[in-house]
Each structure stands twice: as C-alpha cells, then as structure tokens.
Amino acid sequence: MNCLIDTNILSEMRKLRSDRCNAGVKNWYEATLLEKRSLYVSWISIGELYAGVFQCRRRKDNQQAGALETLLRGLEGDYRDLLLPVSEDRIRIWSTILWPRDQHPIDNLIAATALLYQLPIVTRNVDGYANLGVTLTNPFNR
C-alpha cells in the first residue's frame, strides 16, 4: 500500500546510509522498496524542513542546515512527482478536522492530505494524528 511520509520520517530517512538510522525505520523502508510502494510527501513537510534549515542557520548549526538542504534537494528532485500539493479540496477537509481538536494545525493539514488521497501516514508522532480518522504506521516501534 502506498503511504504519506511525515516530516519526522523524512528526517530519519536521511540517515539510511549510516548506522545512525533507527532499525525499525530502515526495515520499513527496505520493505517498501521490495513491495514497490509509492512514498508520497506533502509540500507541508517540505515547508517544515525549510523551517528547520532556517532554525539551524539562526543557531549557527551550518552542518545540520546543510544536511537538511541536501535532503530537500533530493526530495524536490527524486520525489517531484510524489509531492502532494496544498489544494482547495485539502483545505476543505482540513477545515472540518481543525476545530475543536487540540492537535497542531500542520499535523491536521498532513492528515487532510492523507484523507484526501486515502493514504496511511507513516510517522513517529502518532499522538499528533489521534482521532483524525487516518491510518497510522510507526516504524520506530518495529
């Protein structure tokens, strides 16, 4: 089954070629390749990663900022056809799940994307998506 990758999973996936990657995330990723599943990414996650670059630059952590910029270049190149846009339909779904819940609005936008495209979300942040009607997978727990 295809899936929508949350920002925290994208961040962990940049460690795949090292021994620092979480074993569960690495096993999940390898299984998705074998099963030839499509891994979709929300433009909201791209925005979150750009915000991370900005935060790293502000605290003078140029090494981390560079690593995130490399990840972004790869995503914007390799995943270009799998980047899901913010659309009118998505905003309409988002507005129905936004209130009165206490979840973060950005998580709700990603959830709206998952609902619109009928994709499960792969995330470490399962609490952030609780009770939003989306299917969740946490590869950190594998």
Backbone torsions as a table, in degrees:
resi	resn	phi	psi	omega
1	MET	NA	135.5	176.2
2	ASN	-66.9	162.8	-177.8
3	CYS	-152.9	165.3	176.9
4	LEU	-105.9	124.8	-176.1
5	ILE	-92.9	126.3	177.0
6	ASP	-76.5	162.5	-176.1
7	THR	-58.3	-39.6	-177.7
8	ASN	-66.6	-28.9	177.2
9	ILE	-74.9	-41.0	176.3
10	LEU	-57.1	-43.7	-179.8
11	SER	-62.1	-41.8	179.3
12	GLU	-69.9	-34.9	-177.8
13	MET	-64.1	-22.8	178.9
14	ARG	-68.2	-12.4	179.0
15	LYS	-95.4	5.2	-173.6
16	LEU	-55.9	-34.6	-176.8
17	ARG	-85.0	3.9	180.0
18	SER	-119.3	174.3	177.3
19	ASP	-86.5	6.3	-179.2
20	ARG	-89.9	-9.8	-178.5
21	CYS	-72.9	137.2	175.7
22	ASN	-56.0	132.8	-176.2
23	ALA	-60.9	-39.1	179.2
24	GLY	-64.4	-40.6	178.3
25	VAL	-66.7	-41.9	179.5
26	LYS	-63.0	-44.9	178.6
27	ASN	-63.6	-42.5	178.3
28	TRP	-60.9	-46.7	-177.9
29	TYR	-62.1	-45.2	178.9
30	GLU	-61.4	-37.9	178.2
31	ALA	-66.3	-38.0	179.5
32	THR	-65.5	-35.6	177.8
33	LEU	-66.7	-43.9	179.7
34	LEU	-63.1	-37.6	-178.2
35	GLU	-85.3	-1.3	178.6
36	LYS	55.0	43.0	176.8
37	ARG	-83.8	150.7	174.9
38	SER	-89.8	134.2	179.3
39	LEU	-107.0	106.7	-178.0
40	TYR	-90.2	153.5	-179.5
41	VAL	-132.1	137.3	176.3
42	SER	-84.7	143.1	173.5
43	TRP	-61.2	-21.9	175.3
44	ILE	-63.0	-41.0	177.4
45	SER	-64.8	-37.6	176.6
46	ILE	-61.0	-43.3	177.2
47	GLY	-61.3	-40.1	177.8
48	GLU	-63.3	-38.9	178.9
49	LEU	-67.7	-39.6	175.2
50	TYR	-62.3	-38.2	175.5
51	ALA	-62.3	-36.8	176.4
52	GLY	-63.5	-39.8	176.3
53	VAL	-60.1	-46.4	180.0
54	PHE	-59.3	-45.7	179.7
55	GLN	-62.9	-40.7	178.7
56	CYS	-63.4	-42.8	179.1
57	ARG	-63.2	-39.5	179.9
58	ARG	-63.8	-34.7	179.8
59	ARG	-95.0	11.0	174.8
60	LYS	64.9	29.9	176.1
61	ASP	-97.7	75.9	-175.6
62	ASN	-67.9	-29.7	179.0
63	GLN	-65.0	-46.9	178.9
64	GLN	-66.8	-40.2	177.9
65	ALA	-60.6	-42.5	178.6
66	GLY	-63.9	-39.3	178.8
67	ALA	-64.6	-41.0	178.3
68	LEU	-68.2	-37.8	177.5
69	GLU	-64.4	-38.1	176.1
70	THR	-63.8	-43.2	176.8
71	LEU	-59.8	-45.4	-179.5
72	LEU	-62.4	-42.8	178.0
73	ARG	-60.2	-42.3	178.5
74	GLY	-64.2	-43.9	180.0
75	LEU	-64.9	-44.1	-178.2
76	GLU	-69.9	-20.0	175.3
77	GLY	-92.9	-61.8	-175.1
78	ASP	-67.7	-33.2	-175.0
79	TYR	-104.4	11.4	-175.0
80	ARG	-46.8	-45.9	-178.1
81	ASP	-79.4	-7.4	-178.1
82	LEU	-111.5	8.7	177.0
83	LEU	-85.6	123.1	-175.8
84	LEU	-96.4	125.1	-173.2
85	PRO	-79.9	164.2	167.8
86	VAL	-79.1	124.5	-175.6
87	SER	-131.1	168.4	178.1
88	GLU	-59.4	-44.0	178.9
89	ASP	-60.4	-41.5	-179.5
90	ARG	-64.9	-40.9	179.7
91	ILE	-66.1	-36.2	177.8
92	ARG	-64.6	-44.2	177.5
93	ILE	-64.2	-44.4	180.0
94	TRP	-56.1	-42.8	-177.6
95	SER	-64.0	-28.2	-179.5
96	THR	-79.8	-23.0	-179.4
97	ILE	-103.7	-4.7	-175.0
98	LEU	-72.0	-46.9	-174.7
99	TRP	-114.1	143.0	6.5
100	PRO	-97.7	21.5	-175.8
101	ARG	-67.2	155.6	-179.4
102	ASP	-95.9	2.7	-178.9
103	GLN	-66.6	160.7	-179.7
104	HIS	-68.3	135.3	-178.7
105	PRO	-57.8	-32.4	179.2
106	ILE	-69.2	-41.6	175.7
107	ASP	-61.3	-38.0	178.6
108	ASN	-65.2	-36.6	176.5
109	LEU	-64.5	-40.9	177.9
110	ILE	-66.7	-39.8	176.4
111	ALA	-62.2	-40.6	178.2
112	ALA	-61.1	-37.4	176.8
113	THR	-63.3	-46.4	179.4
114	ALA	-60.6	-42.0	179.2
115	LEU	-65.8	-43.9	-179.0
116	LEU	-61.1	-44.3	-176.8
117	TYR	-94.7	2.1	-179.9
118	GLN	54.3	52.3	-179.7
119	LEU	-117.0	140.5	169.8
120	PRO	-72.8	153.0	177.6
121	ILE	-100.4	131.5	173.9
122	VAL	-99.0	117.5	-172.8
123	THR	-156.3	156.8	169.7
124	ARG	-89.3	-22.0	-173.4
125	ASN	-90.2	61.5	-176.4
126	VAL	-66.4	-31.8	178.8
127	ASP	-65.4	-32.3	-179.9
128	GLY	-67.1	-16.9	-178.7
129	TYR	-114.7	8.7	-177.5
130	ALA	-60.1	138.0	174.2
131	ASN	62.8	26.4	177.2
132	LEU	-104.7	0.6	176.5
133	GLY	82.6	16.5	179.5
134	VAL	-106.5	150.5	174.7
135	THR	-83.5	136.2	-175.5
136	LEU	-123.3	145.4	171.6
137	THR	-130.1	130.5	176.8
138	ASN	-115.4	96.9	-177.8
139	PRO	-69.7	-14.4	176.9
140	PHE	-66.0	-22.3	-177.8
141	ASN	-93.4	7.5	-177.5
142	ARG	-87.4	NA	NA
